[in-house]
């Protein structure tokens, strides 16, 4: 039996020593099993497409990774519960340096701070998954749909009606 971690593992390692001085261009497309695992993890109905394009360049003893992740995601509208499809496009611009500090607690990192280059290697598959996940709308809505709370027929039907009545009695 394969767990979600194995299904979402999409490892495309690039070693610093493999990147020529002129840089490296990499085009990726996630295989079916990876897309299925990510869809399960992100609670998507479907993930029919996940592609990434990267330019990797040497920067001193580190690597600069720029590019773009594109995905087609099938979700469920949080208002109507109808199925919806949307595109995710995320730009990538990361600097990886040896000895860069690991991020501390969530929300404490500087957006422009370098990422740690561990063992002289980066993983483009993991970067693509991370940026796709960041770009998914957690509360998707069909275009033009807005949430409208149910209308109450009586003024006394709200949860604090009894307290309001007590207040009126004291006055």
N, C-alpha and C positions, 0 to 999 in steps of 0.2 A: 504494500500500500504506500502511495506517495502522499506526503503531506504538502500543504500550501507553500511552505518554504522551498521545497524542492521544485514545485511547479512554477514558482515565480522567479527562481534562480535563472538569471540570464547573464552569464558571465562572458564578457568580451574584454579580457585583460590586455593592456598595452603597457609594455615595459619602457621606461625612460630610454634605455639603450637602443630600443627598436625604432625610435623616432628620429628620422634623418634631420639634418640641419635645415633643410627646406620645408620641414613639416610633414604631416601625415593627414590625409583626408580619408574618413571612414563613413560608409553608408551602411546602416543596419536596418533589418526588418525582423521583428520578433516572431518566433515560430508559434504555431497554434497552441502548444501546451503551455507556453509562457503566458500568452494572452489569456488563456482560460484561467490560469492560476491568479493572474493579476485581477481579472474580472471578479473572481470569487473573493479575493482579499479586499478589493475596493467596493464590493457589493454593487457591481454593475450588472445589468442584464446581459450585455455583450461588450466585447472589445474586438471588433472585427479588424482593426488596423492599429499597428504601433510601429512607427518608423522613426529613425533618428539619423541626423547628419552631423558629423563632427569634424572639426579641424583641430588637430593637436599640434602644438608647437613647443619647442624647447624654450624655456625662460631660465637662464642660468642653470642651476641644479634642480630645476622644477619643470612643470609642464603647464601651459595655458591651454584650456579646452574651451572652444567656442562652438556653437552650433544651434540646432533646433530639434525639438521633439514634436512629432505630430501623432495624434491618435484620434480615432473615431470611437466614441463611447455611446453605448446604449444604456439609458438610465430610466427611472420612473419619476414623473412629475410629482413633486411633493404636495401639490394642491389637488390635481385631478386624478392622480394615480395612473394616468395614461403613459404609454411608452413614448419616450422621446430620444432622439439622436442628436448628438452635438460633437463638434470638433474641439480638440484641445491642441493648442499651439503654444509651446513654451520655448523661449530663447534661453540659451545656456552661455555663461561666461564665467568660468571658474579658473582659479590659479591654485595649483597643487605644489606645495613646497615641503621638502623634508624638514622635520622638526616643527612644523606648524602645530599650534596647540589644538588638541581635540576640543570640540564644542563642549561647553559646560551644560548647564540646565537649558531646557527649551526656552527660546526667546532671549538668551544672553549673548548670542554671537553677533558679531558685526557682519553685515551683509557683504562687505568687501574684503573681509579677512580671508587669508588663504586657507585652503583645505589641506589636511595632512597628506603628504605623499608617503605611503607606507611601503617599505621594501622596494622603492623605486618603481612602483606600479600603480596604475589607475584601472578602474573597471568601467568601460563605457556602457555596458549593459545595465549595470546598477545605477549609473547616472541617468540613463534614459528612463528607467522605471521611476526613480525618485522624482524627476521633473514632470513626468506624466501624472503621478499621484498628486503633486502639488497643484497641477492645473485643473484637476477635476472639480467641478462645481459640487459642493457638498449638499446644496439645496436646489436641485435643478427644477426649473419651471418651464412649461410650454410658453412660447411667445404670447404676450398679451394677457396672460392669466395672472390674477392677483387673488390673494386669500381674503375672503370676506367672512368675518365671524357670523355665526347664526344670529338672526334677529330674535329678540325676546318679545313675546306678546304682552307680557305684563311687567310693570315697573318693579313689582315685588319679587320677581323670580331670580334676581341676582344673588350671589352667595352672601352678601353683607346686608340683605334686606332686613333681617331681624335686628341687626345692630342699628341700622338707620331708624327703625321703628322705635327702639329704646331711646335713642337720642331725641326723637320728636316728643316722646312721652315726658321726658325730663324738662323740656323747654316750656 
